[in-house]
Amino acid sequence: MALIAHAAAVDGPHGPLLLPTSLAARKGEVTVVAGDPGPAATTLALALGGRVRLDDGSITCNGDPEPHVRRRRVALVDVPGVTEPEPGLPIEVVVGEELALAGLPSRRADIRAFLRERGAEERSAQRWESLEPSEHVRWLAEITAQREDVTAVVLTSPDRWGGSPHAWHGVAQVLADQGLVVVVLATHSSVRLLGLESTYELGVSA
């Protein structure tokens, strides 16, 4: 299983939203794409998930270039302004919505069970933004990765919530160890802190 972009580019009304970008992400690996948070990162995430049309280049999921295949196979986690939860909502509401979106049981009892398993049932009425960054990323990723037919997961700018990049990288590695293709869009500073020797970059097509 693989998610491969070759010089993928998307135009906007006033200029490029995503300059040609290439990457090759494979099953069981965490593939990091370095770049500044913003429209390019969001656009790449949406393109990998088959949610926006490419103006140049290509993206394939398990060798198939059709966007509808990526919409089914690629799960997008916490995309800024698109799939990120409203920070002021109660934790129990966000968890319920995320479970429902993933096609999982989302009744009150299911929400309570999810929180109980994570030692957070008593925090259900607190605001979503009160979660630690590591919890924020881990919970969303755990739910999204359970969606039927998912073979790849894209984490978008998890470092924007603060905390140590080792926390979200650990979440990504757990997903990879489960046999998923995992792509993380992160800042250059996070990549340096993680000590990663090689990554792909936004706007770079090798």
C-alpha positions in Angstrom: 0.0 0.0 0.0 1.3 3.5 -0.9 0.2 7.1 -1.3 2.4 8.8 -3.9 2.3 12.3 -5.2 4.3 13.3 -8.3 4.6 17.1 -8.8 1.1 17.6 -7.5 0.0 21.2 -7.9 -3.2 23.2 -7.3 -3.9 26.7 -8.6 -5.9 29.3 -6.7 -7.8 32.4 -8.0 -4.9 34.7 -7.1 -1.9 32.3 -7.5 -0.8 28.8 -6.6 -2.3 27.2 -3.6 0.1 24.3 -3.8 3.4 24.4 -5.7 4.5 21.1 -7.3 5.1 18.7 -4.5 6.2 15.1 -4.5 6.2 12.4 -1.9 6.1 8.7 -1.5 4.5 7.3 1.6 4.2 3.6 2.2 2.6 1.1 4.5 4.1 0.9 8.0 6.1 4.1 7.7 5.7 7.7 9.0 6.3 10.0 6.1 6.9 13.7 7.1 6.4 16.6 4.7 8.1 19.8 6.1 6.7 23.2 5.4 5.0 26.2 7.0 1.4 25.9 8.2 -1.1 27.6 5.9 -2.9 27.2 2.6 -0.3 25.0 1.0 -0.3 22.4 3.8 -4.1 22.4 3.9 -4.3 22.1 0.1 -1.9 19.2 0.1 -3.8 17.3 2.7 -7.1 17.8 0.8 -5.4 16.8 -2.4 -4.0 13.6 -0.8 -7.5 12.9 0.4 -9.1 13.4 -3.0 -11.0 16.5 -1.9 -9.6 19.0 -4.3 -8.8 18.7 -8.0 -5.1 18.8 -9.2 -4.2 21.3 -11.9 -0.9 19.5 -12.6 0.9 16.3 -11.5 -0.7 13.2 -10.0 -1.5 11.4 -6.8 -2.1 7.7 -6.6 -3.4 5.6 -3.7 -2.3 2.0 -4.1 -1.6 2.7 -7.7 -5.0 4.2 -8.5 -5.2 7.9 -9.5 -8.9 8.3 -9.1 -9.9 10.9 -6.4 -12.9 8.8 -5.3 -10.6 6.1 -4.3 -8.6 8.5 -2.1 -11.8 9.8 -0.6 -12.6 6.3 0.6 -9.1 5.2 1.5 -7.4 8.3 2.9 -8.5 9.7 6.3 -7.8 13.3 7.0 -7.1 14.2 10.6 -7.6 17.7 12.0 -7.2 19.7 8.8 -7.2 23.4 9.8 -10.4 25.1 8.9 -11.8 22.0 7.4 -12.0 19.0 9.7 -10.7 20.5 12.9 -13.2 20.5 15.8 -14.6 23.7 17.1 -12.4 24.4 20.2 -15.2 25.7 22.4 -17.4 22.6 22.1 -17.6 20.2 25.0 -15.3 17.2 24.7 -18.3 14.8 24.7 -19.8 16.6 21.7 -16.6 16.5 19.7 -16.1 12.8 20.4 -19.7 12.0 19.5 -19.4 13.9 16.2 -16.0 12.3 15.3 -17.3 8.8 16.1 -20.4 9.5 13.9 -18.2 10.9 11.0 -16.1 7.7 11.2 -19.2 5.6 10.9 -18.7 4.2 14.4 -21.4 3.9 17.2 -21.9 7.3 18.7 -24.6 7.1 21.2 -24.1 8.6 24.6 -23.1 5.2 26.0 -20.4 4.9 23.3 -19.1 8.4 24.0 -18.9 7.6 27.7 -17.1 4.3 26.9 -14.5 6.1 24.7 -13.8 8.7 27.4 -13.7 6.0 30.2 -11.1 4.0 28.4 -8.9 7.1 28.3 -9.5 8.1 31.9 -11.4 11.2 30.9 -15.1 10.5 31.6 -15.2 13.2 34.3 -13.9 15.7 31.8 -16.7 15.2 29.3 -18.2 18.7 29.8 -14.9 20.5 29.5 -14.1 22.4 26.3 -12.2 20.6 23.6 -9.4 23.1 23.7 -8.7 22.1 27.3 -7.2 18.8 26.1 -3.4 18.4 26.1 -2.0 18.6 22.6 -1.0 14.9 22.7 -4.6 13.9 23.6 -6.0 16.2 21.0 -4.0 14.5 18.2 -4.2 11.0 19.5 -8.0 10.9 20.0 -8.8 12.3 16.6 -6.3 10.0 14.9 -7.6 6.9 16.8 -11.2 7.6 15.8 -10.5 8.5 12.2 -8.2 5.5 11.6 -11.1 3.2 12.4 -13.2 4.4 9.5 -14.1 1.6 7.2 -11.7 1.0 4.2 -9.1 3.4 5.5 -5.5 2.5 4.5 -3.8 5.9 4.9 -4.0 8.7 7.4 -2.9 12.3 7.0 -2.1 14.4 10.1 -2.1 18.1 9.2 0.0 20.6 11.2 -0.3 18.8 14.5 2.5 21.0 15.9 0.2 24.1 15.7 -1.3 23.0 19.1 2.1 23.2 20.9 3.7 20.5 23.0 6.5 18.2 22.1 6.6 17.0 18.5 7.6 13.6 19.9 4.0 13.2 21.2 2.3 13.5 17.8 5.1 11.6 16.1 4.5 8.8 18.6 0.8 8.8 17.6 1.8 8.6 14.0 4.2 5.7 14.6 1.5 3.7 16.4 -0.8 4.1 13.4 2.1 3.0 11.1 2.7 0.0 13.3 -0.9 -0.9 12.7 -0.1 -1.3 9.0 -1.4 2.1 7.8 0.3 4.6 5.4 0.9 7.7 7.5 1.7 11.2 6.3 2.4 14.1 8.6 2.6 17.7 7.5 4.8 19.5 10.0 7.1 22.5 10.4 10.8 22.5 9.7 11.4 23.3 13.4 9.5 20.2 14.5 11.5 18.1 12.0 14.7 19.4 13.5 13.5 18.6 17.0 12.6 15.1 16.0 16.1 14.6 14.5 14.7 13.3 11.2 17.4 13.0 8.6 15.2 13.1 5.5 11.8 14.4 4.7 9.8 15.7 1.8 9.0 19.4 1.5 6.0 21.5 0.5 6.6 23.0 -2.9 9.5 20.7 -3.8 9.2 18.2 -6.6 12.3 15.9 -6.9 
